[in-house]
Amino acid sequence: MAIGKMISAAISIEHVVKQYKGAERPAVNGLSLTIETGEIYGLLGPNGAGKSTTVMMICGLLLPDSGSIKVFGIDPATNGSIVRSKIGVATQDIALFPSLTAMENLIYLARIYGLKPDIAKIAALVERFGLKAKAHELVSSYSGGMKRRLNLIASVLHDPELLILDEPTAGVDVQSRTMIIEYLQEMNARGMTIIYSSHILEEAERLCHRVGIINEGKLLEEGTTKDLMTKFNTDSLEEVFLSVSGKSIKS
């Protein structure tokens, strides 16, 4: 993995504000947080909390109205292409071509990344995620869980230093969920920094070193799940979330 020179903070966000034209309030409203290199950080919040806007600014796809963002010490607002080369993103929406096979999808996406497709590496990833038997079948024939696994493979073809995940196990079977979680733990053990956003708080509790709970574009609470549950006198991250935000994470 091309981690390169180690920088303490993978992401540094300071007093960031972003308001969309015509909106009554900012989508991100004075957000400040730091994600350390090699950390799995759970970015948690209900729908509309500002998570997606924050991720788009991290990737340099949106510019903040004020404040600053640094990704491995680089400003995505001025060096977006460099930052994006270091990031892999797996969104809730499946970003695959259904009329191509798994191998064709991955070879094509590798070329989009500017890579010479490493067929042996791609085949090894396909096998690692239990897709070898259907590697040459059209993605349109895949189950939801298989598509989710293939979507994750597509996001790591270029060995990113930072992986951003939005609901990576939404609607998948137990086998797919287990494969995805084990792979994330394995890649994090090798040094990959991961931002993990999910409505499945049991997974966040299991995976994340720290979590940040945001709502209305503001960071409301942050810490390890153990420390937060101790602070709020509960053994449930869901209860912590309710106490902090006043609403369910699925609302």
Secondary structure, DSSP 4 states (H G I P E B T S, - for coil): ----S--SEEEEEEEEEE--TT-SS-SEEEEEEEEETT-EEEEE--TTSSHHHHHHHHTTSS--SEEEEEETTB-TTT-HHHHHHTEEEE-SS----TTSBHHHHHHHHHHHTTPPP-HHHHHHHHHHTT-GGGTTSBGGGS-HHHHHHHHHHHHTTT--SEEEEESTTTT--HHHHHHHHHHHHHHHHTT-EEEEE-S-HHHHHHH-SEEEEEETTEEEEEE-HHHHHHHTT-S-HHHHHHHHHSS-TT-
